[in-house]
Amino acid sequence: MHVALAGHLGSGKSTLAKALGARLNAPIASFGAYVRVRAQEAGLDADDRTALQDLGQRLATEAPAAFVADFLARNGFSATPALIYDGVRHVGVWDAIAAHAGSLPVRSSLIFLVTSPETRRDRLAKRGHAPEQIAHWQSHAMERELDQIKAAADLEFDGAQALESLVNAFQAAVASSD
């Protein structure tokens, strides 16, 4: 099964990816890490979140299928039957993931984590980010466009739930749809 996680900055995507990966014995593929590598290759500052957001936005919207194919190839995941995608931000990318999973053939599922703005801000602040940085990142076009990916999601979960509850809810939802 290929599971894609989407949500706003600080919604809990990476934390859930690690937990699902462990539970499902599946590797985790991080779009954020991939975009950081691509930024370095382009001579950009890989620590500048705005530069990363701009680059990720461009790569994902110009040619989503090529973006996903390169992402999978670089990570050695092109033929992997079980995979957790951390950080899906665009419907075109989700469509490419679902098409790729179908070609294997394996099932795919898109999860959107709904987490309150206050919780997300608190989580980002605990990572040492200043309120003005957080506000700037959250105003980026990529963050504003997440409603489209939310509408495409198979499942929505409250990102403020306990991690074990989220993993169990995912497994229950998958089992009930079999």
Secondary structure, DSSP 8 states (H G I E B T S, - for coil): -EEEEEESTTSSHHHHHHHHHHHHT--EEEHHHHHHHHHHHTT--TT-HHHHHHHHHHHHHH-HHHHHHHHHHHHT-TT-SSEEEE----HHHHHHHHHHHHHTT--EEEEEEE--HHHHHHHHHHTT--HHHHHHHHTSHHHHTHHHHHHH-SEEEETTS-HHHHHHHHHHHHHHH-
